[in-house]
Amino acid sequence: MPRIVLPLLLALLPLFAVADNTEANLIYAYHKKQSDKLLLVLRLFDDGTYQHTKYTNKKIYHDYGTYTQRRKRITFVSENKKRGFTSVAGKTYFVSKQGLHKSRMDMLLGKNEIMRPNDEEVYARDWTNNPLRKPEEQHPDNSGTLVKAPETPAAPTKTKENNYGYEAGFDAAAWVKSYYIGLTDKYVSPFTPIIDKHYCGPSCYYTVINGQRIEWDGDTARVELFSEFETVIHETVHHCNGFGNALIQPGIIIDMKRSERFKSEEVKAIIPADAPNQIFRYKTYMGEGAGVSSNVDGIFGLMDEFSAYQNGCTAATLAAEKAFSLGDEKTGKALLGQARGTYFAYFEFSLFIAWYLEFAEQFYPEMYKKFMANKNLRVAFTLNEMVYMQTLQKMDTLAKTPGAYSVYDGFAGKELEKHQATLNKFRVKGVTLSNYKTFITD
């Protein structure tokens, strides 16, 4: 049965390869021309970085940083403290074919775009080249060299008989599965058997935005598929978990011994009033009326999601590490960018589970006693949390930014610190990945 996934920004096909030191690919350029003397250009690269530049006929103002892609949603984080203009920094927008929008509703309606896509070569040049100036007026130190278009990989033969025009008999879903098996085998081979046996790719899951179900449209473009790697691992883990299991890592799956539980949405009665609006994933997974397992299946559903997020983030991180070891910096950065999109789920789901346990202890004491007596459930939580934290620390190392991922000072991270006593009681002391079988029952 297809599962609901968080809205992800649609990956966009690469238009140009950037001729600079990063060797990143420019995947899209947006612009907004306010007058003949004022132009804004936003460039997105496949290593998870962006450049946002304001041009006047006299000056150039520049911002740069990273962005997180989750289908239709994109969030920007600046690394430039002296950008000199109102940039996209710190903002979240929504993407349609018409451009970037401030709200999801505008995106769905395709109106009120704040910036529009543009594939004219002038917008693909190095940011130091001012499109408002003539070539002879450019700064002598800024060559404005044009970037080159990459070769387009061969695609299956197309006709006009179906969605993407593939020839009759072509099985797009099977081809996509083989693509992910190959990708996984190359960069993170321990997950290959998981993909092979429990595969859930784009044809298996769907996205729900404002109540609208968005199905896979049959796109087999490699750039689009590559951008979904972490999501495919995540959704495949759900299939592997089934009802009541928790995958810790390939080779370790624990039966959590499901028992009576209550809906996760009930914990709203004891949490801070602003939490639902401050925590990115709260409404999706804990919101009132949410039909996902993390709500309707209580702590066992929360653990299922915790397992899926951990394994998705871990697989992307390990794959990035392998790419770097092969000397493929561009692929390594792109995979690490996918891991960045889900790293803070560690803090969110640890907090959700802590809240759930505290609510159970107060209002469902008999259930709480059963949860605490359930060694399998507690071992699954302890090991999943342990592996997730190891992954965040590895992300710190790969990104060469100590503490950037293993320490989160957002709302969920700060709130989580207040509930460590609850989690300490729930964790199983002494359990490891090598001795866990001595702590659980079959």
C-alpha positions, 0 to 999 in steps of 0.5 A, a space after each residue: 500500500 502506498 505511503 504518504 511521504 513528506 512533500 519533496 521539491 521536484 528535482 530539476 534536470 541539469 541545464 548547465 555545468 558550472 565552470 568554477 572551482 566547485 565543479 557542481 552542476 547548475 540545475 536551475 536558474 530563476 530570475 526577477 527583473 524589476 526594472 532595466 536597472 534591477 535584476 535578481 538571479 537565483 542559481 541552484 546547484 546539484 551539490 546542495 548550494 545556491 547563489 543569489 545575486 542582485 544586479 544593478 547597472 552599477 553594482 553586484 550584491 551576492 549571497 550564497 549558502 545551502 538549500 534543502 530540497 523536499 519535493 515541492 518545498 525548498 529552504 535556504 540557509 545563507 553562509 554569507 553574513 554580508 550579503 547586502 540585500 534581502 535574499 532568499 536566506 532563511 526562507 522557505 518557498 514552494 516550486 511549480 513550473 511557473 517558478 517559486 511561490 511564497 505559499 503552497 496554495 499559490 504553488 498549487 494554483 500556479 500563480 503569484 510566483 516571486 521568481 521565474 525559471 529562465 534557461 537563457 545562457 546569460 543567467 547561466 554565466 558566472 555570477 560575477 557577470 552582470 546581465 544588465 551590462 554590455 560585454 565590454 562594460 564587464 569588470 576586467 577581472 570578471 571574464 563572464 565565461 559561458 558555462 557548457 551544457 552537459 551531455 544528455 544521457 541516453 533515454 529509452 526510445 519514445 513514441 506518443 503512446 503513453 505518459 513519457 512516450 516510451 515505446 510499447 512494452 517498456 516497463 518504466 517501474 522495473 527499469 527504475 528499480 534496476 537503476 536503484 539496485 545499481 546505485 545502491 550496489 555501487 555506493 552502499 552495498 549493504 543496503 542492496 538486499 534490502 532494496 532488492 527484496 523490499 523495494 518501494 520506489 517512485 511507482 510505489 509511494 505518493 505525495 499528499 499536498 493539501 489533500 491532493 494525491 500526487 502520483 509518480 508520472 513515469 519520469 525515468 530521468 537519471 537526475 530526477 531518480 538520483 535526487 530520490 535516492 534517500 527517499 527510496 531507501 526510506 520508503 523501502 525500509 517501511 516495507 521491510 518493517 511491515 507491521 511491528 518490526 524496526 530495521 536498525 541496519 541491514 542484517 538487524 531487524 527487531 520485532 517490537 512486539 506490538 501491544 495496545 497503544 493510543 494515537 500519538 495526536 493525544 500528546 498535544 495536551 501536554 506539549 508546548 502550545 507553539 510546538 506544532 508550528 515550530 516543529 517541521 514534521 509535527 503536523 504530518 506525523 502527529 497532527 490531529 486526524 493524520 492517517 499515517 502510522 506514526 499517529 494511528 499506531 502510536 509508539 510503534 508507528 513512531 518507531 517505524 518512522 524513526 527507523 525509516 528516517 535513520 536508515 535513509 539518512 545513514 544510507 545517504 551518508 555512507 553512500 556519500 562517504 564511498 563517493 568521496 573515497 572514489 574521488 567523486 566529489 560532486 556525487 559525494 556532495 549531492 548525496 550528503 545534501 540528501 542526508 542534510 534534508 533528514 538529519 534533524 528528524 533524529 531530534 524530532 522523533 526522539 522528542 515525539 517518543 519522549 512526549 508519547 512516553 510521558 503522556 502514557 505514564 500520566 494518562 495510560 499507566 498500564 500501557 506505560 508499564 507494558 512499554 517499559 516491560 517491552 525489552 524488544 521495543 526499548 532495544 529497537 529505540 536504543 540501537 536506532 538512536 545510537 546508529 542515527 547519532 553515529 550517522 550525524 557525527 559522520 556527517 560532521 566529519 564528511 562536511 568538515 563542520 564539527 557539531 553542525 549536524 550532531 547538535 541541533 539548536 532548533 526548537 526540537 533540539 532545545 526541547 529534547 534536552 528537557 526530556 532526557 530523563 524520560 529517554 534515559 529510563 527507556 534506553 537499555 543500558 549496555 546493549 550494542 549492535 553486537 550483543 543485542 540478541 541477548 537482550 531481546 526475545 524471539 
